[in-house]
Amino acid sequence: MAKKKIITNNKSARHDYFIIDSLEAGMELTGTEIKSVRAGRVSLKESYARVENGEVFIIGMNISPYSHGNIQNTDPLRTRRLLLHKKEIRRLNEQVQQQGHTLIPLSVYLDEHGRAKMEIAVGKGKKLYDKRDSIAKRDAERRIQQIKGRKN
């Protein structure tokens, strides 16, 4: 597996959605944006992706302005294009067309070459009772691990 430096995770995504399929995508960023990403000034809260005219865009992702930037600093919440192959975009579009499915960002990271990448996923929204089941399962697994730890 290739080395990657995780910048940020979307923790609420796995809590709010069932993850059906995930995919790695490059991001089209400006010079000061990539410097902010490397500094870890990225937020994925309330962000989502959308397929429009054969391209995928990330909407609502906040990349704070670079502190040592200049007049070329861009809007922190601007819509950014994701870099994917046409075949991948078609597959994502087919999956998103199904009722209740959406594209959500899971994480932003730097690959071994220093390029900013994003893991996006097709997700289906969870109902309240599904979230309760997930919490109950996680608590039960935690208790089992605690008991096993005491025995050892």
N, C-alpha and C positions, 0 to 999 in steps of 0.2 A: 504494500500500500504506500502511496506517495505521502510525503510529509506535507502537512498543512497546518497553518497557524490560524486557529479559529478566532475571529474578531468579535462576533456576537451571535447569540442564539435567540430564536423566537420561542421562548419557553411556553408561552400560552398556546402556541399552535398545536402542539401535541395534546394539550389538555382540551382544546375546543374542537378539534377535528380528528376523524379517523384518517390516517395517512394511507392513501391507496397506492401511489406511485411517486417516486422522487427522481430528480434529475439535476445535474450540475450545469450551470449556465455562467457565461462570462458577463461582465457588466461594462457598459459604455460610460466611462467617467472622464471628467476633465482633470487637468494636472493638479489643481488644488484639492479636488475631491479625493483623489487617490492618496494624497498625503494625509488627509483627515481620516480616511479608512485605515491607513497604517498606524495612525495614532489611536485608533479604537473609538473614534467619535461617530459611531453609527447606531441607529435605533431602528428596529424592525416592528415596533409596536404599531398596530393598526395599519400595517401595510399589506398589500395584496398585489397580485399580478393579473394582467388581462391580455388576451390575444386580440389584436386589432390589425386588420389588413395584412395578415401573414407575418406579423412581428409580435413579439412579446414585450410588454412594458411593465415595469414595477412602479406602483403608485403608492405614495404615502411613506416611503422610506426616507428617514431623516439622516442626512449626512451634514453634521455641523460645519460651518465655515472654518477653513483652516486659519489658525490663529496668526500665522506669519504670512498670510495671503495678501493679495493686492486687489486691485479693481476687478480682476478676473474671477473672484469668488462668485459662485452661482447660488441660486435659490436653494436652500437646504431641502425643501420638499418637492423639487421638480421631478417630473416623470422621467425615468431613465429607461433606456432600451436594454434588453437582455439579448445576449448573443447566443443563438442556437441554430442548429441545422434545420432546413425546411422540413425534413422528415420528422424531427422531434417536435417542431411547432405543430405540424398536422396531427400528430398523435396526441399532444396536449389539448389541442382544440377539440378533437373528437371526445376526449374524456370530460372536458369542461362542459360540453353541450348537454351532458346528462343532468337530470334534475338534481339539484342540491350539491353539485360538485363545484369547487372553486380552486384557483391557484393561490397557494400561500407560500411565502418565503420561510424557510426553516433556519438557515444560518448564512452568514457572510464570513469568508475566510480568504487567506492568501495561499496560493498553491506553492509548490517548490520553486517556481520561477518568479515569485513575487507578484503574480497577477491576482487581481481581486475576482473571486468567484462567489456565486450564490447557489445554495441548494434550494430548489423550489420543489413543491410537491402538489399533487392533486389531492385534495382533501374533501371529505364529506362531513358536514357539521354534526356535532354530537348534540343530543337532547340532554336535558338536565339529569334524567335518570341514568344515562350512559356515563356522565361525568361522575355521578355518585358511585356507580359500579367500579369505575377506574380507580377512584380514591380508595374504596374498600379493598380492592385487590392489592393495591400498593401497600396499604397498611398491614394486610395479612402477610404479605411477603416480608415486610420489615420485621414483624413479630417473629416469624419463622427464623429469619437470620439472627435475631437477638437470642433466641432460644438455642440455636445451634452454636452460637458464640459462647454461651454460658457452659455448654457441655464440654467444649474443647478447652 
